Amino acid sequence: MKKVRLEAKISGIVQGVGFRYFARHYAIRLGLTGFVENLEDGSVFVVVEGEESDVEQFLSILKKGPSSAKISKVEFQYKEPKNEFLDFEVY
């Protein structure tokens, strides 16, 4: 199985709607490591590492977001994993 790293920026109404804890819930459920944080421009930035199929599933979940969010744009890229995370953190 191939491990990958996903870096994603989610824009829209994604702050103040529980998006980071939504992301954390699914990352932990899928066994992914990394972090999620709010950015000053109102978007949310996520970095996760894990098995490719789990990361792909996580990305599809991020694109939907919690019901309280209104996602207008998801920018993402896959990279080589750095294996720098032990768990998934909310910043």
Secondary structure, DSSP 8 states (H G I E B T S, - for coil): --EEEEEEEEEEE-SSSSHHHHHHHHHHHTT-EEEEEE-TTS-EEEEEEEEHHHHHHHHHHHHH--TT-EEEEEEEEEE------SSEEE-
